[in-house]
Amino acid sequence: MVKALRFAIARRFASNEVTSHNFASAGYRKPASTSRSYKDEAEIRNATQAINYLAPAVAIATGTAGVASYASKIVHYIGPARDVLALANTEVDLSAIPEGKSVTLKWRGKPLFVRHRASHHISDTDSVDPSTLRDPQAAKDRLKDDKYMICLGICTHLGCVPIPDQGDFGASGGYYCPCHGSHYDSLARIRKGPAPLNLEVPPYTINGDTCIVG
């Protein structure tokens, strides 16, 4: 009798058979409406969760697009006007410059040298080996047309304005900065003096007899 009782107790407490309580049948969770089943309620909750996740993403995308549009308007507003951009370009009538002569113009507030190179200017610079120069550049590196040299009239030493047709290379169309004695040839390359670099060549295009600098 005692052994049977012990066996019954051991079976009662050692059993791994678990019975789940049916909360739904007991009315633990009831549908919001009597016309909806529990399955309908689950679908509604899932759809609501999807909307809750989607709404912030839509708001962020809309806000980002609005900020980008507003920033674009600000950039456009603070950018230079068309008339200012037009002043940034300088148009030069090359046909008005006599052969061998240099004219001084202004580009973006800086002096601009435009020279119509003569044949002896071209032959003088062609005879120089670019590798022997302080700032080695050949004619093809500085010209778009062998007849015209376009450069900024600002000495690369201390920013003074050189004088055309002066200095050791003035006879061959060079430039001379009297402040510290920098001599440039007709390609505006530094040949003598303290300047470390050639005169700067700005961006330009040549179309027939018209040169657009800028």
C-alpha positions as a Python dict, from the first residue, in 0.01 Angstrom:
ca = {
    (1, 'M'): (0, 0, 0),
    (2, 'V'): (280, 238, 92),
    (3, 'K'): (469, 154, -228),
    (4, 'A'): (162, 221, -440),
    (5, 'L'): (111, 555, -267),
    (6, 'R'): (474, 652, -328),
    (7, 'F'): (440, 559, -695),
    (8, 'A'): (124, 768, -732),
    (9, 'I'): (291, 1071, -570),
    (10, 'A'): (603, 1037, -786),
    (11, 'R'): (393, 1007, -1099),
    (12, 'R'): (191, 1311, -1001),
    (13, 'F'): (485, 1546, -945),
    (14, 'A'): (735, 1399, -1194),
    (15, 'S'): (505, 1405, -1496),
    (16, 'N'): (604, 1645, -1776),
    (17, 'E'): (260, 1657, -1925),
    (18, 'V'): (151, 2024, -1920),
    (19, 'T'): (-200, 2129, -1999),
    (20, 'S'): (-241, 2484, -2133),
    (21, 'H'): (-538, 2679, -2023),
    (22, 'N'): (-758, 2805, -2307),
    (23, 'F'): (-787, 3172, -2212),
    (24, 'A'): (-987, 3253, -2523),
    (25, 'S'): (-1260, 3005, -2438),
    (26, 'A'): (-1267, 3143, -2087),
    (27, 'G'): (-1330, 3494, -2217),
    (28, 'Y'): (-983, 3626, -2120),
    (29, 'R'): (-964, 3833, -2441),
    (30, 'K'): (-1279, 3915, -2626),
    (31, 'P'): (-1309, 4077, -2971),
    (32, 'A'): (-1369, 4454, -2976),
    (33, 'S'): (-1689, 4386, -3163),
    (34, 'T'): (-1916, 4089, -3162),
    (35, 'S'): (-1902, 4089, -3543),
    (36, 'R'): (-1523, 4021, -3545),
    (37, 'S'): (-1340, 3703, -3473),
    (38, 'Y'): (-1007, 3673, -3296),
    (39, 'K'): (-840, 3626, -3633),
    (40, 'D'): (-991, 3951, -3760),
    (41, 'E'): (-866, 4131, -3450),
    (42, 'A'): (-512, 3997, -3508),
    (43, 'E'): (-511, 4117, -3869),
    (44, 'I'): (-629, 4462, -3761),
    (45, 'R'): (-354, 4483, -3497),
    (46, 'N'): (-89, 4378, -3750),
    (47, 'A'): (-209, 4640, -3998),
    (48, 'T'): (-205, 4906, -3726),
    (49, 'Q'): (153, 4814, -3632),
    (50, 'A'): (260, 4836, -3998),
    (51, 'I'): (110, 5186, -4022),
    (52, 'N'): (284, 5290, -3700),
    (53, 'Y'): (620, 5180, -3844),
    (54, 'L'): (555, 5331, -4187),
    (55, 'A'): (435, 5672, -4069),
    (56, 'P'): (773, 5786, -3922),
    (57, 'A'): (954, 5674, -4238),
    (58, 'V'): (716, 5877, -4455),
    (59, 'A'): (755, 6178, -4225),
    (60, 'I'): (1135, 6156, -4240),
    (61, 'A'): (1135, 6127, -4620),
    (62, 'T'): (899, 6422, -4654),
    (63, 'G'): (1104, 6632, -4413),
    (64, 'T'): (1430, 6547, -4593),
    (65, 'A'): (1283, 6647, -4928),
    (66, 'G'): (1157, 6974, -4781),
    (67, 'V'): (1494, 7058, -4625),
    (68, 'A'): (1676, 6977, -4951),
    (69, 'S'): (1437, 7197, -5150),
    (70, 'Y'): (1474, 7484, -4903),
    (71, 'A'): (1855, 7452, -4901),
    (72, 'S'): (1861, 7459, -5281),
    (73, 'K'): (1658, 7782, -5279),
    (74, 'I'): (1897, 7937, -5026),
    (75, 'V'): (2203, 7843, -5233),
    (76, 'H'): (2038, 7984, -5544),
    (77, 'Y'): (1943, 8303, -5356),
    (78, 'I'): (2289, 8372, -5211),
    (79, 'G'): (2471, 8275, -5531),
    (80, 'P'): (2601, 8540, -5770),
    (81, 'A'): (2350, 8699, -6005),
    (82, 'R'): (2375, 8661, -6381),
    (83, 'D'): (2514, 9010, -6425),
    (84, 'V'): (2787, 8932, -6171),
    (85, 'L'): (2871, 8610, -6351),
    (86, 'A'): (2891, 8802, -6676),
    (87, 'L'): (3149, 9034, -6519),
    (88, 'A'): (3356, 8729, -6424),
    (89, 'N'): (3427, 8671, -6794),
    (90, 'T'): (3638, 8899, -7011),
    (91, 'E'): (3589, 8903, -7387),
    (92, 'V'): (3890, 9007, -7593),
    (93, 'D'): (3890, 9104, -7960),
    (94, 'L'): (4220, 8950, -8071),
    (95, 'S'): (4202, 9109, -8415),
    (96, 'A'): (4241, 9453, -8252),
    (97, 'I'): (4585, 9367, -8105),
    (98, 'P'): (4872, 9449, -8346),
    (99, 'E'): (5128, 9177, -8405),
    (100, 'G'): (5409, 9191, -8149),
    (101, 'K'): (5211, 9407, -7905),
    (102, 'S'): (5071, 9336, -7561),
    (103, 'V'): (4756, 9488, -7411),
    (104, 'T'): (4666, 9504, -7043),
    (105, 'L'): (4305, 9434, -6948),
    (106, 'K'): (4126, 9346, -6626),
    (107, 'W'): (3983, 9008, -6530),
    (108, 'R'): (3813, 8957, -6193),
    (109, 'G'): (3992, 9263, -6060),
    (110, 'K'): (4335, 9138, -6171),
    (111, 'P'): (4555, 9270, -6454),
    (112, 'L'): (4545, 9050, -6762),
    (113, 'F'): (4818, 9047, -7030),
    (114, 'V'): (4717, 8950, -7384),
    (115, 'R'): (4998, 8947, -7637),
    (116, 'H'): (4989, 8896, -8013),
    (117, 'R'): (5318, 8713, -8054),
    (118, 'A'): (5534, 8795, -8357),
    (119, 'S'): (5730, 8530, -8546),
    (120, 'H'): (6056, 8617, -8367),
    (121, 'H'): (5882, 8581, -8031),
    (122, 'I'): (5779, 8231, -8128),
    (123, 'S'): (6125, 8133, -8260),
    (124, 'D'): (6300, 8268, -7947),
    (125, 'T'): (6092, 8060, -7707),
    (126, 'D'): (6099, 7750, -7930),
    (127, 'S'): (6478, 7748, -7908),
    (128, 'V'): (6471, 7710, -7527),
    (129, 'D'): (6479, 7365, -7366),
    (130, 'P'): (6194, 7370, -7107),
    (131, 'S'): (6383, 7127, -6880),
    (132, 'T'): (6643, 7399, -6814),
    (133, 'L'): (6385, 7639, -6672),
    (134, 'R'): (6299, 7693, -6306),
    (135, 'D'): (5932, 7623, -6377),
    (136, 'P'): (5960, 7393, -6680),
    (137, 'Q'): (5673, 7441, -6925),
    (138, 'A'): (5674, 7415, -7303),
    (139, 'A'): (5471, 7637, -7534),
    (140, 'K'): (5204, 7368, -7572),
    (141, 'D'): (5153, 7373, -7194),
    (142, 'R'): (5075, 7746, -7191),
    (143, 'L'): (4917, 7827, -7527),
    (144, 'K'): (4602, 7730, -7714),
    (145, 'D'): (4717, 7931, -8016),
    (146, 'D'): (5087, 7995, -8086),
    (147, 'K'): (5010, 8355, -8182),
    (148, 'Y'): (4849, 8460, -7853),
    (149, 'M'): (4983, 8458, -7498),
    (150, 'I'): (4723, 8516, -7225),
    (151, 'C'): (4838, 8539, -6863),
    (152, 'L'): (4772, 8723, -6536),
    (153, 'G'): (4994, 9026, -6480),
    (154, 'I'): (5083, 8933, -6123),
    (155, 'C'): (5444, 8847, -6036),
    (156, 'T'): (5466, 8512, -5859),
    (157, 'H'): (5724, 8651, -5617),
    (158, 'L'): (5534, 8910, -5414),
    (159, 'G'): (5234, 8993, -5633),
    (160, 'C'): (5367, 9303, -5808),
    (161, 'V'): (5261, 9392, -6164),
    (162, 'P'): (5534, 9327, -6425),
    (163, 'I'): (5594, 9564, -6718),
    (164, 'P'): (5554, 9426, -7072),
    (165, 'D'): (5843, 9456, -7321),
    (166, 'Q'): (6096, 9536, -7050),
    (167, 'G'): (6385, 9350, -6888),
    (168, 'D'): (6638, 9107, -7030),
    (169, 'F'): (6371, 8949, -7253),
    (170, 'G'): (6176, 9264, -7332),
    (171, 'A'): (6302, 9277, -7692),
    (172, 'S'): (6159, 8931, -7750),
    (173, 'G'): (5822, 9013, -7592),
    (174, 'G'): (5900, 8940, -7231),
    (175, 'Y'): (5794, 9098, -6903),
    (176, 'Y'): (5992, 9256, -6619),
    (177, 'C'): (5899, 9311, -6255),
    (178, 'P'): (6109, 9608, -6133),
    (179, 'C'): (6030, 9554, -5765),
    (180, 'H'): (6269, 9261, -5719),
    (181, 'G'): (6406, 9203, -6067),
    (182, 'S'): (6210, 8905, -6205),
    (183, 'H'): (6241, 8858, -6582),
    (184, 'Y'): (5989, 8661, -6790),
    (185, 'D'): (6001, 8565, -7159),
    (186, 'S'): (5720, 8602, -7415),
    (187, 'L'): (5557, 8288, -7279),
    (188, 'A'): (5556, 8457, -6936),
    (189, 'R'): (5798, 8195, -6802),
    (190, 'I'): (6036, 8298, -6527),
    (191, 'R'): (6390, 8316, -6667),
    (192, 'K'): (6577, 8528, -6414),
    (193, 'G'): (6517, 8674, -6068),
    (194, 'P'): (6352, 8557, -5744),
    (195, 'A'): (6005, 8461, -5876),
    (196, 'P'): (5952, 8088, -5821),
    (197, 'L'): (5687, 8023, -6086),
    (198, 'N'): (5574, 8134, -6430),
    (199, 'L'): (5296, 8392, -6460),
    (200, 'E'): (4959, 8221, -6417),
    (201, 'V'): (4755, 8130, -6723),
    (202, 'P'): (4382, 8173, -6651),
    (203, 'P'): (4116, 7949, -6807),
    (204, 'Y'): (4023, 8077, -7152),
    (205, 'T'): (3889, 7972, -7491),
    (206, 'I'): (3967, 8109, -7835),
    (207, 'N'): (3699, 8111, -8104),
    (208, 'G'): (3825, 8273, -8421),
    (209, 'D'): (3925, 8631, -8337),
    (210, 'T'): (3753, 8628, -7999),
    (211, 'C'): (3904, 8514, -7671),
    (212, 'I'): (3684, 8447, -7369),
    (213, 'V'): (3873, 8452, -7039),
    (214, 'G'): (3690, 8300, -6745),
}
